[in-house]
Amino acid sequence: MLYQFYEAQRALMEPFADFAHAASKMYSNPLTPMGQAPFAQRLSAGFDLLHRLGKDYEKPVFGIQTVPTESGEVVVHETIELDKPFCELRRFKRFTDDPDTLARLKADPVVLVVAPLSGHYATLLRDTVKTLLRDHKVYITDWKNARLVPLAEGEFHLDDYVNYIEDFIRHLQANYGNCHVISVCQPTVPVLAAISLMASRGETTPLSMTMMGGPIDARKSPTAVNNLATNKSHEWFENNVIYRVPPGFPGEGRRVYPGFLQHTGFVAMNPDRHAKSHFDYFKDLMKGDDASAEAHRKFYDEYNAVLDMDADYYLETIRTVFQDFSLVHGTWDVRAPDGTLERVRPQDIKTTAMLTVEGELDDISGSGQTAAANDLCEGIPADRKRHLEAKGAGHYGIFSGRRWRDVVYPQVRKFIRTFDRGVAEATSRTLEDVPADGHRPGSPAAPKPRTVKAAANAATRTAEESAHPAAASRPAPPAKRRAARPR
């Protein structure tokens, strides 16, 4: 009943939020009688804040229309390359009529960005995508809101997530020969599983995988998120956070972890910070600081837009990643689309280069959780592994904002470029082709993945390492999945 109660409350608040929005406009317009009233600016700011606190936040758009290159800006056209029941593979295609620019764009590496399915939409990675588009062909997984997926489309499990990633990788390999994969936060685990399974079968694996701020080994430096998952039983989660989608949505009757509960948890982690942010927004409106007010709106338009997650996927992720630690214990079996069980063996990965990225101040995925992939992937040669710790960066800072653009991205770009020409050639290259600490392959210091920690070193390298060029039609939907399967 909680979901139904929330929807009733939201429907009740909607006309009041609309009224507050209209009142804010009237009090802010000096040509209206209300705009001439005493304290009009204060009243307008108050109504605007009330509107934003009560409104419903829809899925944002990426809105990337142009990106800079060394020859000037190029146009970006967003299309859906593949459409699966629970996810779309979205492509950002760059267009130009300059022959030289076009030739360079065609030669750029292909990157699959696997976005998190953990509450927010893939648009949370807008800055990640926009920056990558300067030097790469970019695709991203755009996960659907589970309450919009009809029950007839079947269930969605963690195994299905892994199978989706494999399908997307194969699609890009078929089109381009191969690709690079970047996973941010939650998907680091299923991405590592997908590439491990492909390697175990003898399939061609991606040229490189970059894993950023993910819970590969959630036992290391546990955060509040890890502790919650560890301290509560599997039954507690099923009984307290899982509800059925109410009538009025295409996914009516589907068991989900509702987005509004997730959002409540996000806010509860830092309630003082959010209260201060809203009060600062109110003061910015009164002062007429439009730039600061617009920055607040952009952030919360994204932060407040949440999606429902299918219950099976969510509960299996809690158990597999945060309670049983199945990946690091080597006990994770994934069910393939044909129903067979396959053991996830990261040690079978031999040819895919790997970069792990962590933020020094990450309070979501603690220090060492992502770097643990280096020990699991023992089959990857040491000179094809890299590790980066971004000084002063929190969880969001490693994929969005100034530190992402100035510190993390230059090294991600060099790493991808180094291993883009194929496995054999990449293996023969020197470490000087990537951010280096002076050691060559085979030297005494080479066997361990390198870590970039010193803020001073990062700052001095920024100018050099960030030196990059100034920086499809929709197919028919695939056949529906099975409605259910034995677990």
Secondary structure as GFF3:
##gff-version 3
##sequence-region A 1 487
A	DSSP	alpha_helix	2	28	.	.	.	ID=ss1
A	DSSP	three_ten_helix	34	36	.	.	.	ID=ss2
A	DSSP	alpha_helix	40	54	.	.	.	ID=ss3
A	DSSP	beta_strand	66	69	.	.	.	ID=ss4
A	DSSP	beta_strand	72	84	.	.	.	ID=ss5
A	DSSP	beta_strand	87	95	.	.	.	ID=ss6
A	DSSP	alpha_helix	99	107	.	.	.	ID=ss7
A	DSSP	beta_strand	110	114	.	.	.	ID=ss8
A	DSSP	three_ten_helix	122	125	.	.	.	ID=ss9
A	DSSP	alpha_helix	126	132	.	.	.	ID=ss10
A	DSSP	beta_strand	137	143	.	.	.	ID=ss11
A	DSSP	three_ten_helix	146	148	.	.	.	ID=ss12
A	DSSP	three_ten_helix	151	153	.	.	.	ID=ss13
A	DSSP	alpha_helix	158	176	.	.	.	ID=ss14
A	DSSP	beta_strand	180	184	.	.	.	ID=ss15
A	DSSP	alpha_helix	188	201	.	.	.	ID=ss16
A	DSSP	beta_strand	208	212	.	.	.	ID=ss17
A	DSSP	alpha_helix	224	231	.	.	.	ID=ss18
A	DSSP	alpha_helix	234	240	.	.	.	ID=ss19
A	DSSP	beta_strand	243	244	.	.	.	ID=ss20
A	DSSP	beta_strand	255	257	.	.	.	ID=ss21
A	DSSP	alpha_helix	259	269	.	.	.	ID=ss22
A	DSSP	alpha_helix	271	287	.	.	.	ID=ss23
A	DSSP	alpha_helix	290	303	.	.	.	ID=ss24
A	DSSP	beta_strand	309	310	.	.	.	ID=ss25
A	DSSP	alpha_helix	311	317	.	.	.	ID=ss26
A	DSSP	pi_helix	318	323	.	.	.	ID=ss27
A	DSSP	alpha_helix	326	329	.	.	.	ID=ss28
A	DSSP	beta_strand	333	335	.	.	.	ID=ss29
A	DSSP	beta_strand	341	343	.	.	.	ID=ss30
A	DSSP	three_ten_helix	346	348	.	.	.	ID=ss31
A	DSSP	beta_strand	353	359	.	.	.	ID=ss32
A	DSSP	alpha_helix	373	376	.	.	.	ID=ss33
A	DSSP	three_ten_helix	382	384	.	.	.	ID=ss34
A	DSSP	beta_strand	385	390	.	.	.	ID=ss35
A	DSSP	three_ten_helix	396	398	.	.	.	ID=ss36
A	DSSP	alpha_helix	402	403	.	.	.	ID=ss37
A	DSSP	pi_helix	404	408	.	.	.	ID=ss38
A	DSSP	alpha_helix	409	418	.	.	.	ID=ss39
A	DSSP	alpha_helix	423	427	.	.	.	ID=ss40
A	DSSP	three_ten_helix	431	433	.	.	.	ID=ss41
A	DSSP	alpha_helix	455	465	.	.	.	ID=ss42
###
